[in-house]
């Protein structure tokens, strides 16, 4: 299903996935070094995931969207806890 949706976009999809991979690697490096920018980047990435899952729910894909909202939302709530945030100051 995903292939059928992404194939018409051509090579641009590969470039976008490469950018996504670089952002995830960068966030991981910042996270393990406990840098504030790493925490912020992780929050932005997970927030984007939650937003995408909400869009899936609105479009009627309740199972995937709802599951994604629950999992990514829980991770986002974990990241936003004061004690987790304080570890990156």
PyMOL Python script that loads the backbone (N, CA, C, O; Angstrom):
from pymol import cmd

cmd.read_pdbstr("""\
ATOM      1  N   UNK A   1       0.824  -1.183   0.000  1.00  0.00           N
ATOM      2  CA  UNK A   1       0.000   0.000   0.000  1.00  0.00           C
ATOM      3  C   UNK A   1       0.878   1.261   0.000  1.00  0.00           C
ATOM      4  O   UNK A   1       0.663   2.170  -0.801  1.00  0.00           O
ATOM      5  N   UNK A   2       1.859   1.308   0.895  1.00  0.00           N
ATOM      6  CA  UNK A   2       2.731   2.482   0.975  1.00  0.00           C
ATOM      7  C   UNK A   2       3.517   2.654  -0.319  1.00  0.00           C
ATOM      8  O   UNK A   2       3.712   3.776  -0.787  1.00  0.00           O
ATOM      9  N   UNK A   3       3.963   1.556  -0.890  1.00  0.00           N
ATOM     10  CA  UNK A   3       4.719   1.646  -2.140  1.00  0.00           C
ATOM     11  C   UNK A   3       3.869   2.275  -3.233  1.00  0.00           C
ATOM     12  O   UNK A   3       4.342   3.135  -3.976  1.00  0.00           O
ATOM     13  N   UNK A   4       2.624   1.852  -3.330  1.00  0.00           N
ATOM     14  CA  UNK A   4       1.724   2.395  -4.353  1.00  0.00           C
ATOM     15  C   UNK A   4       1.498   3.889  -4.171  1.00  0.00           C
ATOM     16  O   UNK A   4       1.337   4.619  -5.149  1.00  0.00           O
ATOM     17  N   UNK A   5       1.485   4.346  -2.923  1.00  0.00           N
ATOM     18  CA  UNK A   5       1.269   5.761  -2.655  1.00  0.00           C
ATOM     19  C   UNK A   5       2.532   6.587  -2.901  1.00  0.00           C
ATOM     20  O   UNK A   5       2.449   7.738  -3.328  1.00  0.00           O
ATOM     21  N   UNK A   6       3.692   6.002  -2.632  1.00  0.00           N
ATOM     22  CA  UNK A   6       4.947   6.753  -2.743  1.00  0.00           C
ATOM     23  C   UNK A   6       5.607   6.646  -4.117  1.00  0.00           C
ATOM     24  O   UNK A   6       6.361   7.540  -4.501  1.00  0.00           O
ATOM     25  N   UNK A   7       5.343   5.582  -4.860  1.00  0.00           N
ATOM     26  CA  UNK A   7       6.004   5.359  -6.149  1.00  0.00           C
ATOM     27  C   UNK A   7       5.812   6.507  -7.135  1.00  0.00           C
ATOM     28  O   UNK A   7       6.770   6.873  -7.816  1.00  0.00           O
ATOM     29  N   UNK A   8       4.628   7.089  -7.243  1.00  0.00           N
ATOM     30  CA  UNK A   8       4.471   8.189  -8.213  1.00  0.00           C
ATOM     31  C   UNK A   8       5.329   9.423  -7.898  1.00  0.00           C
ATOM     32  O   UNK A   8       5.568  10.246  -8.782  1.00  0.00           O
ATOM     33  N   UNK A   9       5.784   9.556  -6.679  1.00  0.00           N
ATOM     34  CA  UNK A   9       6.586  10.717  -6.309  1.00  0.00           C
ATOM     35  C   UNK A   9       8.031  10.602  -6.781  1.00  0.00           C
ATOM     36  O   UNK A   9       8.762  11.592  -6.792  1.00  0.00           O
ATOM     37  N   UNK A  10       8.441   9.406  -7.168  1.00  0.00           N
ATOM     38  CA  UNK A  10       9.767   9.207  -7.749  1.00  0.00           C
ATOM     39  C   UNK A  10      10.905   9.328  -6.757  1.00  0.00           C
ATOM     40  O   UNK A  10      10.783   8.943  -5.594  1.00  0.00           O
ATOM     41  N   UNK A  11      12.005   9.866  -7.233  1.00  0.00           N
ATOM     42  CA  UNK A  11      13.240   9.926  -6.447  1.00  0.00           C
ATOM     43  C   UNK A  11      13.167  10.879  -5.262  1.00  0.00           C
ATOM     44  O   UNK A  11      13.931  10.742  -4.307  1.00  0.00           O
ATOM     45  N   UNK A  12      12.269  11.828  -5.317  1.00  0.00           N
ATOM     46  CA  UNK A  12      12.167  12.797  -4.215  1.00  0.00           C
ATOM     47  C   UNK A  12      11.875  12.087  -2.895  1.00  0.00           C
ATOM     48  O   UNK A  12      12.290  12.554  -1.834  1.00  0.00           O
ATOM     49  N   UNK A  13      11.170  10.971  -2.953  1.00  0.00           N
ATOM     50  CA  UNK A  13      10.860  10.216  -1.733  1.00  0.00           C
ATOM     51  C   UNK A  13      12.137   9.695  -1.099  1.00  0.00           C
ATOM     52  O   UNK A  13      12.291   9.734   0.121  1.00  0.00           O
ATOM     53  N   UNK A  14      13.054   9.206  -1.930  1.00  0.00           N
ATOM     54  CA  UNK A  14      14.329   8.720  -1.410  1.00  0.00           C
ATOM     55  C   UNK A  14      15.111   9.816  -0.717  1.00  0.00           C
ATOM     56  O   UNK A  14      15.715   9.591   0.332  1.00  0.00           O
ATOM     57  N   UNK A  15      15.101  10.996  -1.303  1.00  0.00           N
ATOM     58  CA  UNK A  15      15.800  12.130  -0.697  1.00  0.00           C
ATOM     59  C   UNK A  15      15.154  12.501   0.637  1.00  0.00           C
ATOM     60  O   UNK A  15      15.847  12.779   1.615  1.00  0.00           O
ATOM     61  N   UNK A  16      13.821  12.502   0.667  1.00  0.00           N
ATOM     62  CA  UNK A  16      13.122  12.829   1.912  1.00  0.00           C
ATOM     63  C   UNK A  16      13.406  11.801   3.005  1.00  0.00           C
ATOM     64  O   UNK A  16      13.573  12.162   4.169  1.00  0.00           O
ATOM     65  N   UNK A  17      13.461  10.522   2.633  1.00  0.00           N
ATOM     66  CA  UNK A  17      13.800   9.504   3.624  1.00  0.00           C
ATOM     67  C   UNK A  17      15.249   9.641   4.097  1.00  0.00           C
ATOM     68  O   UNK A  17      15.552   9.357   5.256  1.00  0.00           O
ATOM     69  N   UNK A  18      16.122  10.064   3.228  1.00  0.00           N
ATOM     70  CA  UNK A  18      17.506  10.314   3.617  1.00  0.00           C
ATOM     71  C   UNK A  18      17.582  11.463   4.620  1.00  0.00           C
ATOM     72  O   UNK A  18      18.317  11.381   5.604  1.00  0.00           O
ATOM     73  N   UNK A  19      16.828  12.527   4.375  1.00  0.00           N
ATOM     74  CA  UNK A  19      16.769  13.657   5.308  1.00  0.00           C
ATOM     75  C   UNK A  19      16.180  13.212   6.646  1.00  0.00           C
ATOM     76  O   UNK A  19      16.671  13.599   7.706  1.00  0.00           O
ATOM     77  N   UNK A  20      15.130  12.401   6.592  1.00  0.00           N
ATOM     78  CA  UNK A  20      14.542  11.875   7.827  1.00  0.00           C
ATOM     79  C   UNK A  20      15.557  11.049   8.612  1.00  0.00           C
ATOM     80  O   UNK A  20      15.682  11.199   9.827  1.00  0.00           O
ATOM     81  N   UNK A  21      16.273  10.186   7.920  1.00  0.00           N
ATOM     82  CA  UNK A  21      17.295   9.373   8.580  1.00  0.00           C
ATOM     83  C   UNK A  21      18.375  10.225   9.231  1.00  0.00           C
ATOM     84  O   UNK A  21      18.815   9.940  10.344  1.00  0.00           O
ATOM     85  N   UNK A  22      18.802  11.278   8.526  1.00  0.00           N
ATOM     86  CA  UNK A  22      19.820  12.171   9.088  1.00  0.00           C
ATOM     87  C   UNK A  22      19.291  12.890  10.327  1.00  0.00           C
ATOM     88  O   UNK A  22      20.023  13.062  11.302  1.00  0.00           O
ATOM     89  N   UNK A  23      18.026  13.309  10.297  1.00  0.00           N
ATOM     90  CA  UNK A  23      17.425  13.968  11.462  1.00  0.00           C
ATOM     91  C   UNK A  23      17.341  13.013  12.646  1.00  0.00           C
ATOM     92  O   UNK A  23      17.589  13.411  13.784  1.00  0.00           O
ATOM     93  N   UNK A  24      16.994  11.764  12.385  1.00  0.00           N
ATOM     94  CA  UNK A  24      16.900  10.782  13.466  1.00  0.00           C
ATOM     95  C   UNK A  24      18.268  10.465  14.057  1.00  0.00           C
ATOM     96  O   UNK A  24      18.405  10.334  15.274  1.00  0.00           O
ATOM     97  N   UNK A  25      19.275  10.343  13.206  1.00  0.00           N
ATOM     98  CA  UNK A  25      20.634  10.105  13.696  1.00  0.00           C
ATOM     99  C   UNK A  25      21.114  11.291  14.528  1.00  0.00           C
ATOM    100  O   UNK A  25      21.706  11.113  15.593  1.00  0.00           O
ATOM    101  N   UNK A  26      20.855  12.492  14.038  1.00  0.00           N
ATOM    102  CA  UNK A  26      21.257  13.697  14.755  1.00  0.00           C
ATOM    103  C   UNK A  26      20.563  13.772  16.118  1.00  0.00           C
ATOM    104  O   UNK A  26      21.198  14.084  17.125  1.00  0.00           O
ATOM    105  N   UNK A  27      19.267  13.487  16.143  1.00  0.00           N
ATOM    106  CA  UNK A  27      18.532  13.494  17.418  1.00  0.00           C
ATOM    107  C   UNK A  27      19.089  12.440  18.367  1.00  0.00           C
ATOM    108  O   UNK A  27      19.213  12.685  19.567  1.00  0.00           O
ATOM    109  N   UNK A  28      19.421  11.279  17.838  1.00  0.00           N
ATOM    110  CA  UNK A  28      19.988  10.225  18.673  1.00  0.00           C
ATOM    111  C   UNK A  28      21.325  10.612  19.274  1.00  0.00           C
ATOM    112  O   UNK A  28      21.589  10.340  20.445  1.00  0.00           O
ATOM    113  N   UNK A  29      22.162  11.241  18.479  1.00  0.00           N
ATOM    114  CA  UNK A  29      23.464  11.696  18.986  1.00  0.00           C
ATOM    115  C   UNK A  29      23.263  12.731  20.084  1.00  0.00           C
ATOM    116  O   UNK A  29      23.878  12.640  21.146  1.00  0.00           O
ATOM    117  N   UNK A  30      22.404  13.715  19.831  1.00  0.00           N
ATOM    118  CA  UNK A  30      22.116  14.726  20.853  1.00  0.00           C
ATOM    119  C   UNK A  30      21.498  14.141  22.097  1.00  0.00           C
ATOM    120  O   UNK A  30      21.781  14.582  23.211  1.00  0.00           O
ATOM    121  N   UNK A  31      20.644  13.138  21.904  1.00  0.00           N
ATOM    122  CA  UNK A  31      19.981  12.483  23.043  1.00  0.00           C
ATOM    123  C   UNK A  31      21.006  11.776  23.920  1.00  0.00           C
ATOM    124  O   UNK A  31      21.006  11.954  25.139  1.00  0.00           O
ATOM    125  N   UNK A  32      21.874  10.980  23.316  1.00  0.00           N
ATOM    126  CA  UNK A  32      22.851  10.234  24.110  1.00  0.00           C
ATOM    127  C   UNK A  32      23.907  11.123  24.745  1.00  0.00           C
ATOM    128  O   UNK A  32      24.502  10.752  25.757  1.00  0.00           O
ATOM    129  N   UNK A  33      24.144  12.285  24.165  1.00  0.00           N
ATOM    130  CA  UNK A  33      25.071  13.241  24.764  1.00  0.00           C
ATOM    131  C   UNK A  33      24.361  14.185  25.733  1.00  0.00           C
ATOM    132  O   UNK A  33      24.982  15.059  26.338  1.00  0.00           O
ATOM    133  N   UNK A  34      23.066  13.995  25.865  1.00  0.00           N
ATOM    134  CA  UNK A  34      22.209  14.795  26.755  1.00  0.00           C
ATOM    135  C   UNK A  34      22.335  16.288  26.487  1.00  0.00           C
ATOM    136  O   UNK A  34      22.548  17.092  27.395  1.00  0.00           O
ATOM    137  N   UNK A  35      22.200  16.626  25.229  1.00  0.00           N
ATOM    138  CA  UNK A  35      22.218  18.023  24.806  1.00  0.00           C
ATOM    139  C   UNK A  35      20.783  18.528  24.691  1.00  0.00           C
ATOM    140  O   UNK A  35      19.880  17.779  24.318  1.00  0.00           O
ATOM    141  N   UNK A  36      20.584  19.789  25.011  1.00  0.00           N
ATOM    142  CA  UNK A  36      19.251  20.375  24.941  1.00  0.00           C
ATOM    143  C   UNK A  36      18.701  20.325  23.526  1.00  0.00           C
ATOM    144  O   UNK A  36      17.516  20.054  23.333  1.00  0.00           O
ATOM    145  N   UNK A  37      19.545  20.582  22.535  1.00  0.00           N
ATOM    146  CA  UNK A  37      19.080  20.540  21.153  1.00  0.00           C
ATOM    147  C   UNK A  37      18.644  19.136  20.760  1.00  0.00           C
ATOM    148  O   UNK A  37      17.735  18.983  19.945  1.00  0.00           O
ATOM    149  N   UNK A  38      19.269  18.115  21.318  1.00  0.00           N
ATOM    150  CA  UNK A  38      18.869  16.731  21.049  1.00  0.00           C
ATOM    151  C   UNK A  38      17.491  16.437  21.595  1.00  0.00           C
ATOM    152  O   UNK A  38      16.685  15.764  20.952  1.00  0.00           O
ATOM    153  N   UNK A  39      17.219  16.952  22.804  1.00  0.00           N
ATOM    154  CA  UNK A  39      15.893  16.787  23.406  1.00  0.00           C
ATOM    155  C   UNK A  39      14.845  17.522  22.568  1.00  0.00           C
ATOM    156  O   UNK A  39      13.774  16.985  22.285  1.00  0.00           O
ATOM    157  N   UNK A  40      15.168  18.745  22.180  1.00  0.00           N
ATOM    158  CA  UNK A  40      14.219  19.531  21.380  1.00  0.00           C
ATOM    159  C   UNK A  40      13.933  18.876  20.035  1.00  0.00           C
ATOM    160  O   UNK A  40      12.784  18.821  19.597  1.00  0.00           O
ATOM    161  N   UNK A  41      14.964  18.386  19.394  1.00  0.00           N
ATOM    162  CA  UNK A  41      14.785  17.724  18.103  1.00  0.00           C
ATOM    163  C   UNK A  41      13.940  16.460  18.262  1.00  0.00           C
ATOM    164  O   UNK A  41      13.081  16.180  17.426  1.00  0.00           O
ATOM    165  N   UNK A  42      14.177  15.702  19.320  1.00  0.00           N
ATOM    166  CA  UNK A  42      13.370  14.503  19.578  1.00  0.00           C
ATOM    167  C   UNK A  42      11.905  14.873  19.803  1.00  0.00           C
ATOM    168  O   UNK A  42      11.010  14.189  19.307  1.00  0.00           O
ATOM    169  N   UNK A  43      11.656  15.944  20.543  1.00  0.00           N
ATOM    170  CA  UNK A  43      10.282  16.394  20.784  1.00  0.00           C
ATOM    171  C   UNK A  43       9.617  16.798  19.474  1.00  0.00           C
ATOM    172  O   UNK A  43       8.452  16.470  19.249  1.00  0.00           O
ATOM    173  N   UNK A  44      10.334  17.501  18.614  1.00  0.00           N
ATOM    174  CA  UNK A  44       9.771  17.920  17.325  1.00  0.00           C
ATOM    175  C   UNK A  44       9.452  16.702  16.457  1.00  0.00           C
ATOM    176  O   UNK A  44       8.390  16.641  15.837  1.00  0.00           O
ATOM    177  N   UNK A  45      10.361  15.741  16.413  1.00  0.00           N
ATOM    178  CA  UNK A  45      10.158  14.548  15.596  1.00  0.00           C
ATOM    179  C   UNK A  45       8.964  13.744  16.099  1.00  0.00           C
ATOM    180  O   UNK A  45       8.117  13.337  15.304  1.00  0.00           O
ATOM    181  N   UNK A  46       8.886  13.514  17.395  1.00  0.00           N
ATOM    182  CA  UNK A  46       7.770  12.734  17.943  1.00  0.00           C
ATOM    183  C   UNK A  46       6.462  13.509  17.813  1.00  0.00           C
ATOM    184  O   UNK A  46       5.417  12.910  17.559  1.00  0.00           O
ATOM    185  N   UNK A  47       6.501  14.817  17.981  1.00  0.00           N
ATOM    186  CA  UNK A  47       5.283  15.629  17.804  1.00  0.00           C
ATOM    187  C   UNK A  47       4.774  15.533  16.371  1.00  0.00           C
ATOM    188  O   UNK A  47       3.567  15.454  16.138  1.00  0.00           O
ATOM    189  N   UNK A  48       5.687  15.540  15.422  1.00  0.00           N
ATOM    190  CA  UNK A  48       5.311  15.386  14.022  1.00  0.00           C
ATOM    191  C   UNK A  48       4.660  14.029  13.786  1.00  0.00           C
ATOM    192  O   UNK A  48       3.699  13.918  13.026  1.00  0.00           O
ATOM    193  N   UNK A  49       5.186  13.004  14.437  1.00  0.00           N
ATOM    194  CA  UNK A  49       4.616  11.666  14.322  1.00  0.00           C
ATOM    195  C   UNK A  49       3.199  11.633  14.889  1.00  0.00           C
ATOM    196  O   UNK A  49       2.301  11.050  14.281  1.00  0.00           O
ATOM    197  N   UNK A  50       2.995  12.253  16.048  1.00  0.00           N
ATOM    198  CA  UNK A  50       1.660  12.308  16.655  1.00  0.00           C
ATOM    199  C   UNK A  50       0.697  13.026  15.715  1.00  0.00           C
ATOM    200  O   UNK A  50      -0.430  12.573  15.511  1.00  0.00           O
ATOM    201  N   UNK A  51       1.135  14.138  15.148  1.00  0.00           N
ATOM    202  CA  UNK A  51       0.293  14.891  14.224  1.00  0.00           C
ATOM    203  C   UNK A  51      -0.081  14.040  13.011  1.00  0.00           C
ATOM    204  O   UNK A  51      -1.237  14.044  12.586  1.00  0.00           O
ATOM    205  N   UNK A  52       0.868  13.324  12.461  1.00  0.00           N
ATOM    206  CA  UNK A  52       0.591  12.436  11.330  1.00  0.00           C
ATOM    207  C   UNK A  52      -0.395  11.345  11.692  1.00  0.00           C
ATOM    208  O   UNK A  52      -1.252  10.989  10.882  1.00  0.00           O
ATOM    209  N   UNK A  53      -0.285  10.808  12.904  1.00  0.00           N
ATOM    210  CA  UNK A  53      -1.218   9.779  13.345  1.00  0.00           C
ATOM    211  C   UNK A  53      -2.625  10.342  13.548  1.00  0.00           C
ATOM    212  O   UNK A  53      -3.614   9.662  13.274  1.00  0.00           O
ATOM    213  N   UNK A  54      -2.711  11.572  14.022  1.00  0.00           N
ATOM    214  CA  UNK A  54      -4.016  12.221  14.161  1.00  0.00           C
ATOM    215  C   UNK A  54      -4.648  12.408  12.781  1.00  0.00           C
ATOM    216  O   UNK A  54      -5.849  12.198  12.611  1.00  0.00           O
ATOM    217  N   UNK A  55      -3.839  12.802  11.799  1.00  0.00           N
ATOM    218  CA  UNK A  55      -4.340  12.943  10.430  1.00  0.00           C
ATOM    219  C   UNK A  55      -4.859  11.600   9.921  1.00  0.00           C
ATOM    220  O   UNK A  55      -5.899  11.555   9.263  1.00  0.00           O
ATOM    221  N   UNK A  56      -4.160  10.516  10.212  1.00  0.00           N
ATOM    222  CA  UNK A  56      -4.638   9.189   9.821  1.00  0.00           C
ATOM    223  C   UNK A  56      -5.995   8.891  10.446  1.00  0.00           C
ATOM    224  O   UNK A  56      -6.875   8.336   9.789  1.00  0.00           O
ATOM    225  N   UNK A  57      -6.164   9.255  11.700  1.00  0.00           N
ATOM    226  CA  UNK A  57      -7.451   9.041  12.370  1.00  0.00           C
ATOM    227  C   UNK A  57      -8.556   9.845  11.687  1.00  0.00           C
ATOM    228  O   UNK A  57      -9.651   9.333  11.454  1.00  0.00           O
ATOM    229  N   UNK A  58      -8.265  11.098  11.370  1.00  0.00           N
ATOM    230  CA  UNK A  58      -9.254  11.962  10.719  1.00  0.00           C
ATOM    231  C   UNK A  58      -9.632  11.400   9.349  1.00  0.00           C
ATOM    232  O   UNK A  58     -10.785  11.509   8.930  1.00  0.00           O
ATOM    233  N   UNK A  59      -8.680  10.808   8.658  1.00  0.00           N
ATOM    234  CA  UNK A  59      -8.936  10.219   7.339  1.00  0.00           C
ATOM    235  C   UNK A  59      -9.671   8.895   7.430  1.00  0.00           C
ATOM    236  O   UNK A  59     -10.053   8.333   6.403  1.00  0.00           O
ATOM    237  N   UNK A  60      -9.879   8.380   8.646  1.00  0.00           N
ATOM    238  CA  UNK A  60     -10.649   7.155   8.809  1.00  0.00           C
ATOM    239  C   UNK A  60      -9.840   5.903   9.097  1.00  0.00           C
ATOM    240  O   UNK A  60     -10.413   4.826   9.267  1.00  0.00           O
ATOM    241  N   UNK A  61      -8.528   6.021   9.156  1.00  0.00           N
ATOM    242  CA  UNK A  61      -7.680   4.863   9.454  1.00  0.00           C
ATOM    243  C   UNK A  61      -7.492   4.783  10.969  1.00  0.00           C
ATOM    244  O   UNK A  61      -6.432   5.109  11.504  1.00  0.00           O
ATOM    245  N   UNK A  62      -8.545   4.343  11.632  1.00  0.00           N
ATOM    246  CA  UNK A  62      -8.583   4.356  13.096  1.00  0.00           C
ATOM    247  C   UNK A  62      -7.574   3.414  13.734  1.00  0.00           C
ATOM    248  O   UNK A  62      -6.974   3.757  14.753  1.00  0.00           O
ATOM    249  N   UNK A  63      -7.377   2.247  13.164  1.00  0.00           N
ATOM    250  CA  UNK A  63      -6.483   1.268  13.794  1.00  0.00           C
ATOM    251  C   UNK A  63      -5.033   1.756  13.794  1.00  0.00           C
ATOM    252  O   UNK A  63      -4.408   1.835  14.852  1.00  0.00           O
ATOM    253  N   UNK A  64      -4.502   2.080  12.634  1.00  0.00           N
ATOM    254  CA  UNK A  64      -3.108   2.544  12.571  1.00  0.00           C
ATOM    255  C   UNK A  64      -2.947   3.911  13.222  1.00  0.00           C
ATOM    256  O   UNK A  64      -1.999   4.139  13.975  1.00  0.00           O
ATOM    257  N   UNK A  65      -3.867   4.812  12.934  1.00  0.00           N
ATOM    258  CA  UNK A  65      -3.780   6.152  13.502  1.00  0.00           C
ATOM    259  C   UNK A  65      -3.919   6.148  15.012  1.00  0.00           C
ATOM    260  O   UNK A  65      -3.155   6.803  15.720  1.00  0.00           O
ATOM    261  N   UNK A  66      -4.899   5.407  15.496  1.00  0.00           N
ATOM    262  CA  UNK A  66      -5.122   5.349  16.945  1.00  0.00           C
ATOM    263  C   UNK A  66      -3.967   4.698  17.685  1.00  0.00           C
ATOM    264  O   UNK A  66      -3.551   5.163  18.746  1.00  0.00           O
ATOM    265  N   UNK A  67      -3.455   3.617  17.113  1.00  0.00           N
ATOM    266  CA  UNK A  67      -2.305   2.953  17.726  1.00  0.00           C
ATOM    267  C   UNK A  67      -1.098   3.886  17.748  1.00  0.00           C
ATOM    268  O   UNK A  67      -0.375   3.956  18.742  1.00  0.00           O
ATOM    269  N   UNK A  68      -0.889   4.594  16.652  1.00  0.00           N
ATOM    270  CA  UNK A  68       0.229   5.537  16.586  1.00  0.00           C
ATOM    271  C   UNK A  68       0.091   6.677  17.571  1.00  0.00           C
ATOM    272  O   UNK A  68       1.068   7.080  18.202  1.00  0.00           O
ATOM    273  N   UNK A  69      -1.133   7.205  17.708  1.00  0.00           N
ATOM    274  CA  UNK A  69      -1.362   8.292  18.668  1.00  0.00           C
ATOM    275  C   UNK A  69      -1.050   7.818  20.083  1.00  0.00           C
ATOM    276  O   UNK A  69      -0.424   8.541  20.858  1.00  0.00           O
ATOM    277  N   UNK A  70      -1.483   6.616  20.417  1.00  0.00           N
ATOM    278  CA  UNK A  70      -1.250   6.090  21.765  1.00  0.00           C
ATOM    279  C   UNK A  70       0.251   5.912  22.026  1.00  0.00           C
ATOM    280  O   UNK A  70       0.766   6.366  23.048  1.00  0.00           O
ATOM    281  N   UNK A  71       0.938   5.259  21.106  1.00  0.00           N
ATOM    282  CA  UNK A  71       2.361   4.970  21.322  1.00  0.00           C
ATOM    283  C   UNK A  71       3.206   6.238  21.261  1.00  0.00           C
ATOM    284  O   UNK A  71       3.979   6.511  22.179  1.00  0.00           O
ATOM    285  N   UNK A  72       3.064   7.017  20.187  1.00  0.00           N
ATOM    286  CA  UNK A  72       3.865   8.235  20.059  1.00  0.00           C
ATOM    287  C   UNK A  72       3.463   9.266  21.113  1.00  0.00           C
ATOM    288  O   UNK A  72       4.310  10.007  21.613  1.00  0.00           O
ATOM    289  N   UNK A  73       2.174   9.314  21.449  1.00  0.00           N
ATOM    290  CA  UNK A  73       1.717  10.235  22.493  1.00  0.00           C
ATOM    291  C   UNK A  73       2.323   9.896  23.848  1.00  0.00           C
ATOM    292  O   UNK A  73       2.720  10.786  24.600  1.00  0.00           O
ATOM    293  N   UNK A  74       2.390   8.604  24.151  1.00  0.00           N
ATOM    294  CA  UNK A  74       2.999   8.186  25.420  1.00  0.00           C
ATOM    295  C   UNK A  74       4.480   8.553  25.454  1.00  0.00           C
ATOM    296  O   UNK A  74       4.995   9.006  26.476  1.00  0.00           O
ATOM    297  N   UNK A  75       5.156   8.352  24.328  1.00  0.00           N
ATOM    298  CA  UNK A  75       6.569   8.717  24.254  1.00  0.00           C
ATOM    299  C   UNK A  75       6.750  10.222  24.405  1.00  0.00           C
ATOM    300  O   UNK A  75       7.674  10.675  25.080  1.00  0.00           O
ATOM    301  N   UNK A  76       5.867  10.998  23.776  1.00  0.00           N
ATOM    302  CA  UNK A  76       5.941  12.451  23.892  1.00  0.00           C
ATOM    303  C   UNK A  76       5.690  12.898  25.332  1.00  0.00           C
ATOM    304  O   UNK A  76       6.381  13.784  25.835  1.00  0.00           O
ATOM    305  N   UNK A  77       4.715  12.294  25.990  1.00  0.00           N
ATOM    306  CA  UNK A  77       4.469  12.626  27.392  1.00  0.00           C
ATOM    307  C   UNK A  77       5.679  12.294  28.265  1.00  0.00           C
ATOM    308  O   UNK A  77       5.999  13.028  29.200  1.00  0.00           O
ATOM    309  N   UNK A  78       6.342  11.191  27.954  1.00  0.00           N
ATOM    310  CA  UNK A  78       7.557  10.828  28.684  1.00  0.00           C
ATOM    311  C   UNK A  78       8.640  11.891  28.487  1.00  0.00           C
ATOM    312  O   UNK A  78       9.284  12.317  29.446  1.00  0.00           O
ATOM    313  N   UNK A  79       8.833  12.314  27.234  1.00  0.00           N
ATOM    314  CA  UNK A  79       9.856  13.314  26.941  1.00  0.00           C
ATOM    315  C   UNK A  79       9.579  14.650  27.622  1.00  0.00           C
ATOM    316  O   UNK A  79      10.513  15.373  27.970  1.00  0.00           O
ATOM    317  N   UNK A  80       8.312  14.981  27.812  1.00  0.00           N
ATOM    318  CA  UNK A  80       7.931  16.274  28.377  1.00  0.00           C
ATOM    319  C   UNK A  80       7.890  16.293  29.905  1.00  0.00           C
ATOM    320  O   UNK A  80       7.586  17.329  30.496  1.00  0.00           O
ATOM    321  N   UNK A  81       8.187  15.185  30.543  1.00  0.00           N
ATOM    322  CA  UNK A  81       8.237  15.168  32.002  1.00  0.00           C
ATOM    323  C   UNK A  81       9.356  16.074  32.477  1.00  0.00           C
ATOM    324  O   UNK A  81      10.438  16.090  31.890  1.00  0.00           O
ATOM    325  N   UNK A  82       9.101  16.832  33.541  1.00  0.00           N
ATOM    326  CA  UNK A  82      10.132  17.772  34.040  1.00  0.00           C
ATOM    327  C   UNK A  82      11.471  17.103  34.369  1.00  0.00           C
ATOM    328  O   UNK A  82      12.526  17.678  34.102  1.00  0.00           O
ATOM    329  N   UNK A  83      11.441  15.920  34.933  1.00  0.00           N
ATOM    330  CA  UNK A  83      12.717  15.278  35.291  1.00  0.00           C
ATOM    331  C   UNK A  83      13.496  14.811  34.058  1.00  0.00           C
ATOM    332  O   UNK A  83      14.727  14.782  34.073  1.00  0.00           O
ATOM    333  N   UNK A  84      12.783  14.449  33.001  1.00  0.00           N
ATOM    334  CA  UNK A  84      13.469  14.079  31.754  1.00  0.00           C
ATOM    335  C   UNK A  84      14.039  15.328  31.101  1.00  0.00           C
ATOM    336  O   UNK A  84      15.189  15.340  30.662  1.00  0.00           O
ATOM    337  N   UNK A  85      13.236  16.368  31.041  1.00  0.00           N
ATOM    338  CA  UNK A  85      13.685  17.643  30.469  1.00  0.00           C
ATOM    339  C   UNK A  85      14.886  18.186  31.236  1.00  0.00           C
ATOM    340  O   UNK A  85      15.815  18.721  30.631  1.00  0.00           O
ATOM    341  N   UNK A  86      14.875  18.055  32.551  1.00  0.00           N
ATOM    342  CA  UNK A  86      15.965  18.573  33.378  1.00  0.00           C
ATOM    343  C   UNK A  86      17.292  17.850  33.113  1.00  0.00           C
ATOM    344  O   UNK A  86      18.363  18.412  33.341  1.00  0.00           O
ATOM    345  N   UNK A  87      17.217  16.621  32.637  1.00  0.00           N
ATOM    346  CA  UNK A  87      18.438  15.879  32.354  1.00  0.00           C
ATOM    347  C   UNK A  87      19.197  16.452  31.159  1.00  0.00           C
ATOM    348  O   UNK A  87      20.362  16.117  30.944  1.00  0.00           O
ATOM    349  N   UNK A  88      18.543  17.308  30.389  1.00  0.00           N
ATOM    350  CA  UNK A  88      19.152  17.855  29.178  1.00  0.00           C
ATOM    351  C   UNK A  88      19.514  19.324  29.306  1.00  0.00           C
ATOM    352  O   UNK A  88      19.808  19.978  28.306  1.00  0.00           O
ATOM    353  N   UNK A  89      19.496  19.843  30.509  1.00  0.00           N
ATOM    354  CA  UNK A  89      19.802  21.272  30.703  1.00  0.00           C
ATOM    355  C   UNK A  89      21.287  21.533  30.678  1.00  0.00           C
ATOM    356  O   UNK A  89      21.715  22.678  30.825  1.00  0.00           O
TER     357      UNK A  89
END
""", "prot")
cmd.dss("prot")
cmd.show_as("cartoon", "prot")
cmd.util.cbc("prot")
cmd.orient("prot")
